[in-house]
Amino acid sequence: MADAAHTSGFSGGDGRIPDNVVYFARVLRKAGLKVGPAAVRDAVDAVQIAGIGSREEFYWVLHSVFVKRREDHEVFDQAFKLFWRSRDLVEKMIAMFSPVAMENRQREKLQAGETRVSQALFEGHEKQRPPEDKPMIDIDARETTSGHEVLRQQDFAQMTAVELAEAKRAIGELSLPFDLVETRRFKPSAVPIRIDPRATMRAAMRTGGDLILPRFRKRRKVHPPLVIIADISGSMSQYTRIFLHFMHALSERRRGVHTFLFGTRLTNITRQMRNKDPDEAVDQCTGTVKDWSGGTRIGEALRLFNRQWSRRVLGQGAVVILITDGLERESIEELDTEMDRLHRSCRRLIWMNPLLRFDGFEARARGVRTMLDHVDEFRPVHNIDAMADLVAALGERNASAADPRRYL
């Protein structure tokens, strides 16, 4: 990558700008972006052509080269703020000579992607730090939680790149429930439950009617169709990619899974989710969807689903999983009508909302209160434990713990 920067023809005085671009690209790659030597060369050439003007212009020059996927925007934004921030020397010198008081202010919550960028940016400093002689301390960990349990309860938006990889692996290992429903079709049975007249007569014809032995049948049980409708708008962008891995895990282990994404329009990605490789499936989805990280039209998306897809996929007692924050910006009347129609067309309607990660969540938004009137269950979806609870709840009959009336 350094050779790509030096051979690009950009002198830049003492050559520190190309070197900084190289270091910045390494930080992006460690944070999870797909950045190679060719992208570094293009970035240096772009800076040479556009010049270094304002901070905003420099931001979008590098953004146009390094950001190839919509979900990488948050990580790039945090990396740019940390790497190219101003030094603030005067403020730091004043702070050094000022009296230090204890800070009682509560620490602000990290933004999406900030943990991954900080780990990638300061990885070299951590390696160069001399080892400290720490005393040996024996800890009684019988009443504590393991690191695996902490990972299962951690918010997806605050995970590092390594923790996200572990989370994807844990999602792939989720065991699906044994939720079977009876159909109107029958299959042969060795248990004398119900006599099968046709099978009995066919068996009797083989012996000429001399020996008539009864044959039995029972109703066939199958997994009900599972329909996932997920929001990929800007307010849900920090969770979108991990949601796609969750959808792929369900599609890989179960038949009859139909997946839809919506922002300002509705997109069917069922075919892309059937790819065996999860990363390849997610990349195909990002190339298919045109309204990634845009606005939200929940009512319009549900209207298109009810009109074009409900009769095709909502058969045999289908279960619908709706993943959205419920922040509707369009007509509430249309949302109420389409939610009511969707609720009547399926056996169970489960709404998963990442806003439930907040302890003091209240259903104050009009869109949220409107949707709560038409759902059977209301669940969080911000960590691995929430997804595991959803998978386990698919096989349960009693879902009182997720009753949406508690929030009304």
N, C-alpha and C positions, 0 to 999 in steps of 0.2 A: 504493500500500500504506500510505503514511503517512496519507492521508485516511481509509482504512478503519479505522485504529487510532484516530484522533482523533474520528471520528464515532460510535464504538461506545458512547460514554457512560461510559467508564471514566476517572475522573480520576486516581486513584492518586497523590495528593499532587502532585508536580511533573511527573507524566506520563512518568517515565522507564521505567516498566514497559512501557507500550504501545510506546514507541520501541525498547526492547530486544527485545521480541517481533518487531517489524518487522525489525530487523537480523538476528535469529536466523532468521527466515523467508527473508531474502535469502541467508544462508549455506547454508541447506538447498537452495534453488533452484539455486544455483551448484554445489552438490555433486551434483546430479542428481535431487533429489526434485521431484515435480510439485506446487508450492506456488504458489497465486495469491492475489489480494487477498481473495477470499471466505474462503479458509482463514485468512488473517491476522485478519480480522474475527471469525471464529468462535473463534480461539484467544484473542483479547483478551476476548471475552465469556465464554469458558469460565473464564479466570483470574478474571474479575470474580465469577462465580457461585461457583466453588469456593474462591476465596481463596488466599492464599499461606501454606500451612502448612509441612509438612516438604519437604525436597528431593525425596523420593520421590514425594509427592503432586503436586508441581509438574511432575515429570518425566512422570508418566502423564497429566496434564491436557493437556500439549502433545503427547504421543505420540498420544493419541486423536484429535487434530485433524489433525496433519501427516502421520502415517504411514498411507497408503492402500494400500500394497502390502507384502507380507511381506518382500520382499528389501530394503526400505528401512529395516528396523529397525536393522541394523548401522551404517549411515551416520548415522541420527538419534542413536543412542547415543553415537557418537564426537563428533558435533557438540555434543550437550548437555554432555558432559564438558569439552570445550574452551571453550565459550562461557559456561556458567554455573558455572564452577569458582570456588572461594573464592580470595581474594586471597593469603592466607598472608603477611600483611605482617610479622609478628614473625619468622617463619622466614627471610624474605628479608633482613630487617635483620641478623639474626645471621649469616647467610651472607656478607653484605657485609663485616663486620668480622672474619671468621674467615680464617685463612691458607688459601690455595688450593693444593691438591696436585694433581699430575697424576693424571688418572683412567685407571687401567689396566683398568677393567671394560669388558667387551665390550658394545657398544651393543645394546639390546634391539630385536628385530624389530618393525616396525610392525604394528599390528593391522589387521584388514580394514576398509577404508573410512576409515582415519585419514588417509591421504595426500590423498584428495579433500577431506575436511573442512578440513584445514589449509590447503590451497591456496585454498579458497573463503573461509576466515575471514580470511586475511592478504593477500588480493588487493589491497585498497585501500592497505595499508601499502607494498606493493611498488611500486604506481604512484606514490605520493607521495614515494618515496625519490629524492633528487637523483641524477642520473647521475654515475657515477664515471669519472674519466679513467684508463683502463687503457692500459698500454703495448702497443704492437703487437708480437706475438710470432708468429714463424713456426714452425709445428709440422709435423713430418714424420709424416703419418698413413697411410703406406703399410702398416704392420703393425698398424693399429688397426681397430676395428669401427665401423660407422656407427650412427647413432641408430636406424635401422630394425631393425638386427640386435639392438641392446640391447632394443628393445621386444618383439621376438619371443621373447627369453629371459626377460623379466620376468614375475614371478608375477602372476596376475590379481588376487589379493587386495591387492596393493600398488600398483596402478595408480591414477592420477588419473582424473577424469572425461574429460579430453581423451584420455588414453592408452587408456581403455576404448573410446571411440568409434573410435579408430584400430585397436584390436584387433578390434572388430566388423567394420570395413571389411576388414581383412586376412583374417579368417575367411571373409568372403563371396567373397574372391578365390582361395580354395584350389582347385586343380585336382584333380578326382576321377580316380582311376586307371582304367585300361582293363582291369578284371577281369571277363572274360566266361567263362561256363561253358557247355558243350554241353548241350542238352536232347535229349529223345527225338523231338522233332518235326523235320521236314525243311523245306527251302525250295529253290527252283530254283537251279541253279548252272551257270555257263558253263564251269567247269573239269571235265574228265572224271574225277570222283572216284568216283561211284557212280551206276549207271544207275537212272533212274526209270521203272519199267514202265508205270505209269498215264499219265504224261505222254507217253511214247513211243507208246502205243496211241491216245491221243486225237489226237496229231498225225498218225498214220497214217490214221485214219478220215477226215480232211479230204481226203486224196488218193485215197480208195478202196483203200488198201493198195498202191498202185503204188510209193510211195516211203516207205520207213521209215527215219527218221533218229532215232538214239538221243537221249534227253533225260537230263539228269543232275540230281542233287540232292545236298545236303549238310546236315549237322545244323545246326539253328538255334542261335545263340549269344546269350545274354541276360545282363544283369547279375543276379547272384543277389540275392534279397531281403536287405535290411539291417534288422535289428531292434535298436533302441537301448532299453535299460532303464537309466534314470538315477535315482540316489538324490537326494532333495530334503529330507533330514532336516536337523536343526539343525546338525550337524557339517559339512554340505556346502553350507550356505546362501550362503557367500561366493563360491561358484563356480556356483551354479545358473543365474543369468540369462545368463552368458556361455556355459554349456553349451547353453541353449535356442537361442541364436543359432547355435551350431555345428550343432545338430540341424536348424534351419531351413535352413541352407546346404546340408546334405546332402539334405533333402527337396525343395528347390527344383530341384536339378540332376539328380536321379536318381529313377527310378520304383521302386516297391516298397519304400519306406522306411516302417517302422512304429515309432512312438515311444511309450514308456511311461514314466511317472513313478511312483515309489513312496516312501513314508515308512512309515506304518503301514497303508496300503492301496495298491492298484494302480489307476492311472488311465491310460486310453488317450487320448492327445492327438494322434493321427495326423491327425485332421480339422482341428484347430486349426493344426497345423504347415503345412498346405497354403495358408494365407493368403499372398498375395504380399508384403505388407509385414511385415518381421521384427518390428518393435516391436508392431504390432497382433497378430501371432501370439503373441508372448510375453505380452501383456496378456490375451488370451483364455485362455491356459494358466493364468495365475495366478488367473483367475476360475473355472476349471473344477476345479482341484485344491483339495481341502478339508484336506489334512494337510500343508500347507507348513511347513517348518522345525519339524517335530515330532520324534517318536521314530523309531526304525528297527526294522523287522521284515523283514529280508532274506529269511529262510526262508519266511515267510508270503506275501510278495509273489511270490516265485518259484513257490510252490505254486499260487497263483491263476493265474499266467501259464501254467504247464504244464497246468493243468486246463482253462482257458477259451480260451486264445489260441494255444497251441503248434501245434495242428493247422491253424489258419487261416493263420498267417504263417510257419511254419518249413518251407516247401516249397522244392524246387528248389535245394538246397544253400545254405540261408540262412546268413548270417554274423550273429552276435549280439555286440553291444558292450555290456558291462556296466560302468556308471560308478558306483562306490561306494567308500567307504573301508574296507569290510569289517568295521566295528565292530558286530557282531551282539550284541544284548542278549537274544535269546530262545534257543530250543533249538538247540544245535549239531547234534544228530542230524537234525533236520528240514532244516537248511541243507545238510548233507552229502547227504541223499537228493535234494533238489530240484536241487542243483547237478549231481549225477551225471545226473539225468534230462534237464536242460537241455543238458548237454554231449553226450549221446548223440543229441539231437534236431536238432542243427545241424551244419553243416560245420566252422565255426570259432567258438570262443568266446574273445573278447578282453576282458580285464578291464583297465579304466583306473582307476587309483587316484591321487588327488592327493597322497597321503602320500608318494609316491615323489619329491616335490620335495626331501625331506631326504636328504642324502648318506649319513647313517648309518642308513637305514631297515632294520629287521629285522622279519621275520615272527614276532612273538612272540604276538600276539593269537590266540585260538583260532579266531575266525571267519576271520581272514586265512589261517591255515594250512589250515583246512578247505577254503576256496575255491580255494587254489592247487593242490590236488590235481586239480581238474576243469577247469582253463582251459588253453588252448593258448598264449596270449600274455599277458604282464603288462607294462603300459606306464604311464607318467605322463601326466597330463592337465592340468597346472597352467599352461601357457603356450602360445603360438601354435606354437612349434617342436614341442611334443609332439603337438598336433593335426595338424600337417603331416606328422609322421612316421607317425601313425596312418593318415592318408589315403593316403600312399604305400605303407604296408604292406599295405593291402587288396589291392593288385595283385601282391604278392610271394608266392612259394611258400616261400622259406626265411626263417624268422623266428627264427633262433637268438639274435639280440641281445635278444629279449624272452622268452626261455625262463623260465618261472616256477620251474623246478627250481633256479635259482641261489639263490633265497631260502629254499629248504627245506634 
